[in-house]
Amino acid sequence: MPISQLLAQTTPNRAQAEHVILFWNSGGMSHLDTWDPKPGRKVQGEFNPIKTSVDGMEISEIFPQLAKQMHHGALIRSIAGTNGDHGRAQYELQTGFNQSPNIMHPGLGSLVVHEREPLGDLPALVSISGQPARAGYLGQQCEAYFVGRPGQKDPYLAFPEGISHARGMQRLQILEKMNARTSGEKGSKELKASQTALKDAVNLMESPALKAFELEDEDPKTVAKYGDTEFGRGALLARRLVEKGVRFVQVNRGGFDNHGNIFDAMRNHGAAMDPAIASLLSDLKANGMLSKTLVVVLSEFGRTPRINDGGGRDHWARCFSAMMAGGGIKGGSIVGASDEDGMAPAERPVKVSDLHATMCHALGIKQDKELFTPQGRPMRVVPKGATPIHELFA
């Protein structure tokens, strides 16, 4: 092995990422119709590859705007998954661990909340248009704040109509005293968790930074640039939130379990995702945030190279792809390669746990660190044997 490659694998890189924006694509996004096209092969499907801003890097035609931003991004084309079941694969991709009947591992967002100091008044972990992995043994203080429809005000962060602010605060003070007395008598974990959630909600309700969740003051041209869709508004909201100090934002999009009519479905996905992610990368670069914001586009597995009789692709965990950008990632990189039909890794296989080690590395979280459950059981941050993809870092 060349000494330069050995150095790339062993030399630690200085952590740059302060924030993460994770685009989670639930259902299993086809790698062949997005990041790893196979032109001229029977598995190609209906989409042609297009050139990007990086020489030699091609992606699917459904991402024309994103293609112009790929000098900021990196592709991992050789993820070797192990789970073809949605639930188990989602758990592994979002936590780095396989499911176990006796422990719930925290999602990456919850881990970031636990390991990195908060910045500002907003919740450190926000999930948009869907729920992320749970905090598991890290507890209520590391759970996500959920945004159902990006841009809409949260009705639970305001007192009911007819209740003045002063009167509402007085009621909360009375509730706090009652909870404190009950907690002291019974020591209920559930009650303590509820108190944590209530305190966080009140702090957020009182903070001027809460305006970051509202898109009413955004320039209509900016909204149109991202795409006036739920996904586009979610990406725009994610940018606003990291600008206000939120550590981890997860933007969720479903509808990728395309066992039939996959090409129409992927055209629709591309129409929403392409302007949103491209505009996000461009804006983060322009405002100086891209270097410290890790952007990840990920799904639980890929789709079969074979196109089935219904014009769809089925579950395929043996080989799939992901895109990363910012946060110290070396733009224009390609890690690994699949074989000629995208069936299996042909070069540089990447384990799922390696993805988590890579993200922890970017964030300055030690992969060999042990955390402890409430029962005192030691738990690793990432599984033993997981290794960061050092080639991704400049």
N, C-alpha and C positions, 0 to 999 in steps of 0.2 A: 504493500500500500504506500503511495507517495506520502512524503513527510508533510506536505501541505494539507493533505486530506486528514492525516492524523491530527494535525494542529487544529483543523476546523472542528474535529469531533471532540477535542479535549480542552481547548482553550476557552475559559469562561468569558462571556460577553457582558458588558455593563448593562444592567437593566435600564430600559428607557420608558417602558409603558407605565402610564399612570391610570389609564382608563381602558375599558374594553367595550366594544359594541359588537355583540354577537347576533348575526342574522341566522335564526334557527328555522330550517325548512323541513317541517314535519311531514313524514310520509315516505321519504326516500327519494331524493332528487337525482335524476339521471345524470351520471357523469358524462355519458357519451353525447348528450344533447346540451351540455353546458361547457365544462372545462377541459374535456378530453375527447374532442371529435376524432372520428376515424374515417376520413374521406376515402371513397373508392372501395370501402369494404362493405360486405353485405349488412353489417350491423349499423351502418351509418344512419339510416333513417332519413328524414326529410330535410334536415338542416345541413347547410354547408359551413365549413370553417371560414372565419374571416381573420385578416391580419390585425394585429394589435400595435400599440405604440412600442412594443419590444420586438426586435428582430428575431424571427424564428419561433415566436409564441403565437399560436392561433387558438381562438375560442369560438364558440357557437355564434352563428349569425343573430341569435335572439338577443345578444348583448352588444349592439353597435356602439352605444355611448361608453359603456364600461370598457370596451376594447381600447378606447383612447386614453384610459386611465391606468392601464396595466403596468406602466412603468413604475407605478406605486405599489403594485401588488405582486404576490407570489402564488404559484400553484403547486399543490401537493397532489400528484397523480397516482400515488401507489399506496394508498391506505389499505391495509389488509385487515378487514373486519372479521368478526367471528360470529356475530348474531344476525340472523335473518328475520327474527321476530321483532315487530315494531317496539313493543314495550321494553324488551331486554336490550335492544340496540340503542334506543333512546336513552335508557339509563346509563349504558356504558359510555356513549358519546358525550353525555352531559356531566358525568361524574368522573370518568376515567376508570371506573371499576365495573366488574360484572356484578349483577344482582346477587344478593345473599339473603337468605330468609331471616337472619338474626341481626342485621345491621342496615341502616339507611345512610348511605354516603351522601355528603353534601354536594350540590351542584357547584360548578366552577364559580358562578357568581357569588354564592354564599361563602365560598372559600376566600375569595378576594375581599369580601366585606370583613371577614374574620381576621385576615392577615394584614390588611392595609388600613391606615388611619383614615377616618372620614374627612371629606373636604367640603365644608359648607354645611348648610342646614338641610339640604334635600336628602332623601333616602340614598344610601350608598348603592343599593341594588334596585333597579326598576325593570319590570317586565311589561312589554307592550303587546296587546292583542293576543295574549295567551300566557299560560303559566310556565315558569321555568322548573327545573328540578328543585326539589325541596331542600331545606337547610340540613335535614337529617339531624345527626347528633350535635350539630353546632347550635341548635336552638332557635327560638323565636326571633332573637335579635339579629339573626342573619337571614331571615326570610325576605322575600322580594316585596316591594310595593307594586301593586298591579294596576295597570292602566288599560281599561277595556277598549275605549275608542280614543285614539290619539287626537288631542286638541280639545276634547270636551272636558269641562270642569267636573271634578269629582264631587258628587253630591254629599259624600260622607265627610268632606273637609269643610263643611259649613254648618252652622246651626239651622234647625228647621225654621221655616217661615213663621214669623211671629215671635221668635225667641231672640231677644237682643243679645249682642255680644257679651255684655256685662252679666246678664242673667244666665247665659249659657256657661260662662266661666265659673260662675258661682255653683252651678249644678255639678260641674266637673270636680270642683274642690270637695264638695260633699261626697261624691262618688269615690274620690281618692281616699278620703278618710275612712269610709266604710270598707273599701278594699284592703287598706292597710291593717285595719283591725282584724278582719277575717283572715287575711294572710298570716298574721301573727299567731292566730289561734290554731289554724289548720295547716299552714305551710304548703298549700296546694300549688303544684307546679303549673297547672293550667291557669290558675288565677294570676300567678306571677307573670306568665306569658301574656295574659290579657292586659295586665298593667303596663308591660313593656310596649305593647302595640298601641294602647291608649295614649301613653306619654309621647310616643313618636308621632302619632296623629295630631296631637295638640301642638307640638313643636312645629310640625309642618304647616298646620293651619295658621299659625302666627307668623310664619316666615315670609318676608317679601320675595324670597326666591321661588315661592310657589308659582309665580307668574310664568316661570319657564315652561310649565305644563300647558299653558294656553297659547294657541297659535293664532288667536284673533289679531294680534298686533304684527304678525308677519306680513311682509310685502307679498301681495298676491302673485307677483312674478316669481318669487322664490318658491311658493307653494306649487305653482305650475311647473317650475323647473324640476322639482322632485317628483311630480306627478300627483295630481289631486285625487289620490286613492288612499285607502287605509294604510297600505304599505308605504306609500310615498310620505304621508304625514308621519308615520311611525319613524321613518329614517330621519326626517327633519327634526322631529321631537328628540330623537336620540342625540343628534348633534347639539341641540340646545341644552340638553341635560348634562352632557359631558363638559360643555362650556361652563356650566354652573357647578361643576365639581362632582357629579355623580360618577362613582367608580366603574360601575358595570351596568350596561343597558342591554337587554335582550329583546330583539324585535322578532316576533313570531309570525310565520306564514305557513299555513297548512295547504293541503290539496296536492301533494306530490305523489300520492299512492296511485299512480296512473297505470292500472292493469289494462286499460283500454283507452283508445283515442289520446295517446300520450302527446302527439305532436301539436294538436290544437291546445291541449292543456299547457304545454311548455311555451307556446307562443303567448298565451295569456300571462303566464308567469313572467316571461321576459319583458312584456310590455309594462308591467308594474315594477319589476325589480331593476331593470336596466337604468332608467333615469334616476331612480332613487339612490342606488348605491354609487353610481358614477358621480352624481351631484354631491353626495356626502364626501367622497374621497377628495373631490376638487375643492370643496369648501373647507374641509379640515386642513388641507395643504395650504390654502390661502390664508387661513387665520392662525397658522402656526401650531395647530393641535394634532396634526397627523403623526408627527414624530413621537408623540407620547400617548397616542390612542391606537390600540390594537383593534383592527377591524377583521372579523372572522365570518365567513359564510360557510355553513356546515349543515349536514343532514345526517340521519342515522345510518344510511347505507346508500348504495347506488341502485341501478336497475339493470336487468339482464341485457347482455348484448343482443340476444335473440329477441326479435320483435314477434309477439305472439299473434294468434289468429284474430284477436280483437283490436289489433293495432296498438297494443300497449307493451310495456315492459314490466316484468315481475321483480320481486325482491332480489338484490344481489349484493351480498356483503363481502365477497372475496376480494373485490377491488373497487375503490371509488375515490373521489377527489374532494378537495377543499380549497378555498381561496383565503389568503391572509394578506393584510396590508397594514402599514404604519407600525407604531410602537417598536421601532428598531428593526423591523423586517426589511430585508434587502429587496427593493423593488426590482421587478423584471426577472425574478428567479423562478426556476422550475425544479422541483425536487421529485426525483423518481420518475418512473414511466410504467405504463401498463403494456401488456403485450399487444399484438397487432389488432386484436378484436376487443380490447378492454376487459378481458375476462379475469386476468390475474396480474399482480405486479411482476414486471420484467426486470426492473432495476430499483434498488433502494426501497425495499418494503418498509412501510411505516406502521407501527402498531397504533391502535387507538390511544393507548396510554401515553405514547410518545407525543401525541398532540397536546395532551394536558401538561406533560412535562415541558413542552415548548412554550405554552402560554404562561405557565408558572415562571419559567426562566425569563421571559420577556418582562414579567411583572416584578421580578426580584423576590419571588417566593421560593424558598429552599425546598427542593423536591424530596430530600431525605428527612425533612422535619416530621416529628410525630406530634399529633394532636391527641386529646383524650376525650373519650365519651363521658357523659355524666356518671357512668359506673366506674370510671377510671381505666377503661380499656384503651391501650395505645393504638392509634390509627395513623398510617402513613398518609401524607398529602397526596402522593401519587403511588401507584403500585411499584413494588420492587422490580427493577429491571427496566423501568421506563426511562427513556433517554431523550433529552431535547434534540430537536433537529437543528444543529448548530450551523448548517449550511445556509439557513434562512436569515442569519444575522450578519449585518455588515461588519 
